Structure formats: C-alpha cells, structure tokens
Amino acid sequence: MATLETAHFRGDDADVLVAASLACPGCLSSDVRWTLDAESFDPSVEVSCDACGHRRRVFLEPMQELRLALHEERPLGQDMRTTPAPGVAL
C-alpha cells in the first residue's frame, strides 16, 4: 500500500538533502526511483524503494516541483561541484 506525505526539502537545498528527503522511510535506503507528476492539480512525486519495495506519494510545493524537474536530466547523486563550499562540512 502506498503512503502519502509532503516533501521536507527547500528548493535551494543541496542535492544530498533533497536525496535524503526522498530516501525510504521504511528501510532508510537511498536506492529509490521517483517519477514527477506535474500534470495533476497537486504536484507530487511517486517514490518507490528498490531495496524493500515500499511505495509512497510525496506532495510538493511549487519550488520543490521545479527543483525535481531540474533533476530529471541530472540525477540527484551527481554533484557538479569539485570542491566543497567554504564553511560547509561534508
């Protein structure tokens, strides 16, 4: 059975925080697949865990929807920076 939730990331968050927000709440795996559903009245993303099979629909605010739309071509795990920003602990 799929569960419903709201996304817990900001539009300007780092890729790792966006990916962590979409990680499986059941087994905590980051091995998930997501599909953006921008056609409906309430934008959302369908997330399914490859590790345990857990499925859920995550509802998005407009900036979150835009952020995920940008990642349809560039997956979340690929950080374009080669060096960390000053003052940011990794």
N, C-alpha and C positions, 0 to 999 in steps of 0.2 A: 504494500500500500504506500502511495506517495504521501509525503507530508508537505505542509505549506509553511513558509516563513518569509521574513523580509531580510534583505541583504544588510550586512553590517560592515560596509566599507564606504569610504568617501570617494568621490570622483577623482581626487588628486592623490590618493594613497599610492604607495609604492606597489609594484607588481606582486611582491611577496605577501602583502597584506590582503590584496584582492584575492589571490590564490588561496590564502588561508581561510578567508571568509567562505569560499566555495568548497573547502575540504569536507569530507564526510563526517557528520556529527556522530555516526554510529561507531565506526572503527578508526576514525581520525586519519584516514588515508587521504593523501593529496592526489591519488590516482583517480581523478574524476573526469568525466566528459560532460560538457554543458552545451546547450543549444539555446540561443537567444530567441525569444518570442516577442518581437516588437510589433507584431500585427494587431494584437489584442488591445482592448481599452486600457488594461493594466499591464504595463511591460513586465516581463518576467523571464526567468531563465530556468530551463529544465536541467537538473543536475542528476547524474547517475554515477554511482561509485563502481569502478571496475573491480575493486578488491572484495566488497561484500554484497554488491547488488542493490544497496539502498538507493531509493529514488526520492527526489523532492522537487517541489517548485518553489523558487525563490523570487519574490516580487521585488521590483526595482524602482527607485526614484529616477527622474529623467537623467541626471548626471551619471548615475550608475549604469543606466542603459547605454548611454553614449560611450562610457569607458569600456564596457564589454564589447560594444560594436567595433571599437578600435582594435580589439584583440581577436577578432575573427580571422584576421590576416596574420597577426603576430601573436603566437601563443603567450600566455602569461609567464611561463617559466624563462623566457628569453629576455634578460635584462640587457638593454642596449649600452649601458654604461660599462666602461672598462675599469674605472676606479670609483670607489665609494665617495659620496659627497662629504665634504669636511664636516666633522662633528657628528656623523651618523655611524653608530655602532652596527656592525653586521654580524 
